[in-house]
Amino acid sequence: MDYEKVYSLTAIADKLGRSRSSVYDWLHTYKEFVEPHTVGKGRTKKYKESIFPVLSLIEDLKAEGHPNDYIRALLASEGHDIVVEGETNENAPVLTQLTEAYKTILTKVETLESQNEDLARQNEKMANAMQAMAEDNTTNGCRLMKKKKQSVKNDNLNVIKC
C-alpha cells in the first residue's frame, strides 16, 4: 500500500520559508483551490504534497503584488497547473487584458487620490479665509459700535465689549 506524504500547516510554512499565519491566510483565502489537496478535517487536517505548486504560485503572485481576485481568477482558469511564463502561455491574451484593466484602475485610483488631496488643500484655504473674514468682521463690528456709542448721548444700547 502506497502512502502519500502529508504535511501540517506548520510543516508547510517551514518548507516554504513563510510565516504560519501567511500560509494559514492563503489556505483560507483560496480554500476552494486547496480542498482537493487536503486529508482529514479540523485539527487533524493535513495537506498532500500536491499543495506545494498551488502555494508556490500564490506566493509568487503575492510577491508581485497581485490582488486576491486576480490570483483567484488565475487559479480558477486552469487550476494549480498554471504556468505564467513567456508567450507559450495560451492564456496570455486574457492575462494581458487583466493586467491592462488593473493598470487602468490603478491610474484612476491615483487620479482620484490626487483630486482628493487638491480638494483637501482647497478646503483648508477656504477655512482659513473664512476664519480671517470672521476675525475681520469682529474687529470692524467693534469699531462701528464704538462710533455709535460716541454719537448717541442718551444711549441704552447693549454694546459688545471688544
Secondary structure, 3 states (H helix, E strand, C coil): CCCCCEECHHHHHHHHCCCHHHHHHHHHHCHHHHHHHEECCHHHCEEECCHHHHHHHHHHHHHCCCCHHHHHHHHHHHHHHCCCCCCCCCCHHHHHHHHHHHHHHHHHHHHHHHHHHHHHHHHHHHHHHHHHHHHHHHHHHHHHHHHHHHHCCCCCCCCCCC
